[in-house]
Amino acid sequence: MTDITLLLQAARDGDRSAADRAYALLYDELRRLAHGRLRREGDMTSLDTTALVHESYLRLRAGPAGDFPDRHHFLSYAAHVMRSVVVDLVRARKAERRGGGALALTLSTTVIEGHAAPGTEDEVLRVHEALDALAAAEPRLAQVVEMRYFGGLSEAEIAAALGVTDRTVQRDWQKARLFLARALA
């Protein structure tokens, strides 16, 4: 077992200092996830990479200790928390004002690679709602989308976190994209 796995297990058992040490060891990876997430959002949020990582940390710290058997599972959950931070921020901004001048969101593989334009606040919320509907119908497909699209994890990292093959992740990604395309049409 790696140091991070041991720290995550200790954190699950209630050791807050172990959780803090695990977070510190994974800080650079969390910054990479946050940077990728914010790059896709463009100017929609007032957060920078550090602020998103720190806000996610506060939410992780405030919630119950999670059962993360390894770093992949922890990073998957951290990607989920980062998604919720951004969605909550967008909702708060929409409550303050309506509209916005952001570009359209596209659910294609090029988004993952950073080649597509960010979405409007309305579309971020629509994607969030469609992803919730997908999670109700096919939870693993929603996890794949969350880890790949929102977390920026590779197919191999997702496969390791979910305990499936790379090919299964590829098929799940294709199915999820079709579901979301229909839901967002």
C-alpha positions in Angstrom: 0.0 0.0 0.0 1.1 3.5 -0.7 1.5 6.3 1.8 -1.6 8.0 0.4 -3.7 4.8 0.7 -2.7 4.4 4.3 -3.5 8.1 5.0 -6.9 7.8 3.3 -7.7 4.7 5.4 -6.6 6.6 8.6 -8.8 9.5 7.5 -11.8 7.2 7.1 -11.2 6.0 10.6 -11.5 9.6 11.9 -7.9 10.8 11.9 -8.2 14.4 10.6 -4.5 15.0 10.5 -4.1 12.0 8.2 -6.8 13.5 5.9 -4.8 16.8 5.9 -1.6 15.0 5.1 -3.2 13.1 2.2 -4.6 16.3 0.9 -1.2 17.9 1.1 0.4 15.0 -0.8 -2.3 15.2 -3.5 -2.3 19.0 -3.7 -0.5 19.2 -7.1 -2.8 16.6 -8.6 -5.8 18.5 -7.2 -4.5 21.8 -8.7 -4.2 20.0 -12.1 -7.8 18.9 -11.8 -8.9 22.4 -10.8 -6.9 24.0 -13.5 -8.5 21.8 -16.2 -11.9 22.4 -14.7 -11.5 26.2 -14.7 -9.9 26.2 -18.2 -13.1 24.7 -19.5 -15.3 27.2 -17.7 -13.5 30.3 -19.0 -14.6 33.6 -17.3 -17.8 32.1 -15.8 -16.3 31.8 -12.3 -14.4 34.2 -10.2 -12.3 31.4 -8.9 -8.8 30.7 -9.8 -7.1 27.3 -9.5 -6.0 27.8 -5.9 -9.3 29.1 -4.8 -11.2 26.1 -6.3 -8.8 23.6 -4.7 -9.1 25.4 -1.3 -12.9 25.6 -1.6 -13.1 21.9 -2.4 -10.9 21.2 0.6 -13.2 23.1 2.8 -16.2 21.1 1.5 -14.3 17.8 1.8 -13.2 18.7 5.4 -16.8 19.8 6.4 -18.4 16.6 5.2 -18.2 13.1 6.6 -15.0 11.2 6.1 -15.2 9.3 2.9 -14.2 5.7 2.2 -11.5 6.1 -0.4 -9.6 2.9 -0.9 -6.9 4.6 -3.1 -5.9 7.9 -4.6 -7.9 7.3 -7.8 -11.1 7.1 -5.8 -10.2 10.2 -3.8 -9.4 12.2 -7.0 -12.7 11.0 -8.5 -14.6 12.3 -5.5 -12.5 15.5 -5.5 -13.6 16.1 -9.1 -17.2 15.6 -8.1 -16.7 18.2 -5.3 -15.1 20.7 -7.7 -18.0 20.2 -10.1 -20.4 21.1 -7.3 -18.4 24.1 -6.3 -18.5 25.5 -9.8 -22.2 24.6 -10.2 -23.1 26.3 -6.9 -21.1 29.4 -7.9 -22.9 29.6 -11.2 -26.3 29.2 -9.5 -25.4 32.0 -7.0 -24.4 34.3 -9.9 -27.6 33.5 -11.8 -29.6 34.4 -8.7 -27.8 37.8 -8.7 -28.3 38.4 -12.3 -29.7 36.8 -15.4 -27.8 36.1 -18.7 -24.1 36.3 -19.4 -21.8 36.7 -22.3 -20.1 33.3 -22.2 -19.8 31.0 -25.2 -21.7 27.7 -25.7 -20.7 24.4 -24.0 -19.9 21.4 -26.2 -19.9 17.9 -24.9 -17.3 16.4 -27.2 -13.9 14.8 -26.6 -12.2 18.0 -27.7 -13.5 19.7 -24.5 -11.4 17.3 -22.6 -8.4 18.2 -24.6 -9.0 21.9 -24.1 -9.9 22.8 -27.6 -13.6 23.8 -27.2 -15.1 27.0 -25.9 -16.5 27.2 -22.4 -20.3 27.2 -21.9 -22.8 29.7 -20.6 -24.1 29.6 -17.1 -27.4 28.2 -18.3 -25.7 25.4 -20.1 -23.5 24.5 -17.2 -26.7 24.1 -15.2 -28.4 22.1 -18.0 -25.3 19.8 -18.2 -25.5 19.4 -14.4 -29.2 18.5 -14.5 -28.6 16.1 -17.5 -25.8 14.4 -15.6 -28.0 14.0 -12.6 -30.6 12.3 -14.8 -27.8 10.1 -16.2 -26.7 9.2 -12.7 -30.3 8.1 -11.9 -30.4 5.8 -15.0 -26.8 4.6 -15.2 -24.6 5.6 -12.2 -21.3 4.3 -13.7 -21.8 6.3 -16.9 -22.3 9.4 -14.9 -19.1 8.6 -12.9 -17.2 8.2 -16.2 -18.4 11.6 -17.4 -17.6 13.3 -14.1 -14.1 11.8 -13.9 -13.3 12.4 -17.6 -15.1 15.7 -18.4 -15.1 17.4 -15.0 -12.0 15.8 -13.4 -9.8 15.5 -16.5 -8.8 11.9 -15.6 -7.5 9.7 -18.4 -9.3 6.5 -19.5 -6.7 4.4 -17.7 -7.1 6.3 -14.5 -10.9 6.0 -14.7 -10.7 2.3 -15.4 -8.4 1.8 -12.4 -10.7 3.9 -10.1 -13.8 2.0 -11.2 -12.2 -1.5 -11.5 -13.1 -1.9 -15.2 -11.1 -2.2 -18.4 -10.1 0.8 -20.6 -12.4 -0.5 -23.3 -15.4 -0.5 -20.9 -14.6 3.1 -20.0 -14.5 4.0 -23.8 -17.9 2.3 -24.3 -19.4 4.0 -21.2 -18.1 7.4 -22.5 -19.7 6.9 -25.8 -23.1 5.8 -24.2 -22.9 8.7 -21.8 -22.3 11.3 -24.6 -25.3 9.9 -26.5 -27.5 10.1 -23.5 -26.4 13.7 -22.7 -26.7 14.8 -26.3 -30.3 13.7 -26.3 -31.0 15.2 -22.9 -29.5 18.6 -23.9 -31.1 18.7 -27.4 
